[in-house]
Amino acid sequence: MANLARFDPFSLTRMDPFESMVRDFMPTTVRSMLRPTTEPTIAIEVQEMDNAYLVAAELPGVKKEDIDISITGNQITLNAECKQEKMAEGAKEWCSERWYGKVSRTIQLPLEIEEQNAGATYTDGVLHLTLPKKASSMAKKLEIH
């Protein structure tokens, strides 16, 4: 049975008669170097509660032991490294679109963080941080007598 594919009139690479020739003669590593790339970044989501900040950071493909979190005042720095897996013996690379290497992101929050009670969990490529606000940096409401 034939495989069906949706036709995209703006993707001319399927119609290019030289594409298969280039693919056959130019190794994947050379093609990937010629392809424009963007710097990988850590996508985050920050929520503020009355007494804490909740941060979710996407780190797909990164192992838990390759993540470093540091807290300094109201700044949180996330460092991660995604290491390249070894190829199977005798295998040739046909396509490689994943990124490997180190990535870092610093987040500045409005209030200082209480480092001792901060918590982190990592599941399914998403790092979840619970960052309690430092009591001394929270605004106090004064009552007028």
Long-range contacts (C-beta under 8 A, 24 or more apart in sequence): 27-93, 28-93, 28-94, 28-95, 28-96, 29-93, 29-96, 32-96, 32-97, 37-99, 40-99, 40-101, 40-103, 41-103, 41-105, 42-78, 42-80, 42-103, 42-104, 42-105, 44-105, 44-107, 46-107, 46-109, 48-110, 51-132, 51-133, 51-138, 52-130, 52-131, 52-132, 52-133, 53-109, 53-113, 53-129, 53-130, 53-131, 53-133, 54-128, 54-129, 54-130, 54-131, 55-107, 55-127, 55-128, 55-129, 55-131, 56-126, 56-127, 56-128, 56-129, 57-105, 57-126, 57-127, 57-129, 58-125, 58-126, 58-127, 59-122, 59-125, 59-126, 59-127, 60-125, 61-98, 61-125, 62-125, 64-122, 67-122, 67-127, 69-120, 69-127, 69-129, 71-113, 71-115, 71-118, 71-131, 73-112, 73-113, 74-108, 74-109, 74-110, 74-111, 74-112, 74-113, 74-137, 75-106, 75-107, 75-108, 75-109, 76-106, 76-107, 76-109, 76-113, 76-129, 76-131, 77-104, 77-105, 77-106, 77-107, 78-104, 78-105, 78-106, 78-107, 78-127, 79-103, 79-104, 80-104, 111-137, 111-138, 112-136, 112-137
